């Protein structure tokens, strides 16, 4: 299998028009290994972040709700359940615990009284600062010895992969 040298990758990442990426000759096994590697890195990163959140008394499910609300505070519970890929009943119990801990607040939707919107509290807003600090710390570990140019290329490739999957699902 033909691999790009680090120098080639950096030239491509820097936008050098003379750099010519070579199409790798991947077989099914190589594609599978990439999928496993992406899965392993994501799982290990979540587990490491879980350990960082543990002293704050939050489970993975709880910090994941808060992280998603930070992107769109005030979501309807059904939208949040869909986004998190969990059932409405499961989300209801999770939100009960978060509400009891004063992390979130549920309010009736103005247009549909049956629907409940979920909002972060001031405590959750403060927690986000700690979560971001832990994320920065974790990223320093994850990206150690990886050049900045390669990080940008990596981010772009993952975004394109995500977009390709979203396009393929439609």
PEKA-V819796 format. One record per residue. N is the residue number from 0. OMEGA is omega as a letter, one per 30 degrees, with the letter a starting at -180 (none if undefined). D_LAST is the distance of its C-alpha to the last C-alpha in whole Angstrom. Layout:
# PEKA-V819796
[[N/OMEGA/D_LAST] [N/OMEGA/D_LAST]]
This chain:
# PEKA-V819796
[[0/a/33] [1/l/33] [2/l/32] [3/l/32] [4/l/36] [5/a/35] [6/l/37] [7/a/34] [8/a/32] [9/l/33] [10/l/34] [11/a/30] [12/a/30] [13/l/33] [14/l/31] [15/a/34] [16/l/33] [17/a/36] [18/a/34] [19/l/32] [20/l/29] [21/l/30] [22/l/27] [23/l/27] [24/a/28] [25/l/26] [26/a/26] [27/a/24] [28/l/27] [29/l/26] [30/l/22] [31/a/23] [32/l/26] [33/l/24] [34/l/21] [35/a/24] [36/l/26] [37/l/23] [38/a/23] [39/a/27] [40/l/27] [41/l/25] [42/a/27] [43/l/30] [44/l/29] [45/a/28] [46/l/31] [47/l/33] [48/l/32] [49/a/33] [50/l/36] [51/a/37] [52/a/36] [53/l/38] [54/l/41] [55/l/39] [56/a/39] [57/l/35] [58/l/33] [59/a/30] [60/a/28] [61/a/30] [62/l/30] [63/l/26] [64/a/26] [65/l/28] [66/a/26] [67/l/23] [68/l/25] [69/l/27] [70/a/23] [71/l/23] [72/l/26] [73/l/27] [74/l/23] [75/a/24] [76/a/24] [77/l/21] [78/l/19] [79/l/21] [80/l/20] [81/a/17] [82/a/17] [83/a/19] [84/l/18] [85/a/21] [86/a/23] [87/l/24] [88/l/28] [89/l/27] [90/a/26] [91/l/29] [92/l/32] [93/l/30] [94/l/31] [95/a/34] [96/l/35] [97/l/34] [98/l/36] [99/l/39] [100/a/39] [101/l/38] [102/a/35] [103/l/33] [104/l/34] [105/l/32] [106/l/33] [107/l/32] [108/a/30] [109/a/32] [110/a/29] [111/a/29] [112/l/32] [113/a/30] [114/l/27] [115/l/29] [116/a/28] [117/a/28] [118/l/30] [119/l/32] [120/l/36] [121/l/38] [122/l/38] [123/l/35] [124/l/35] [125/l/38] [126/l/36] [127/l/33] [128/l/36] [129/l/37] [130/l/33] [131/l/33] [132/l/36] [133/l/35] [134/l/32] [135/l/34] [136/l/37] [137/l/34] [138/l/32] [139/l/36] [140/a/36] [141/a/33] [142/l/33] [143/l/37] [144/l/38] [145/a/35] [146/a/35] [147/a/34] [148/a/32] [149/l/30] [150/l/29] [151/l/27] [152/l/26] [153/l/25] [154/a/23] [155/l/21] [156/l/20] [157/l/19] [158/l/17] [159/l/16] [160/l/15] [161/a/13] [162/l/11] [163/l/10] [164/l/9] [165/l/7] [166/a/5] [167/a/5] [168/a/4] [169/none/0]]
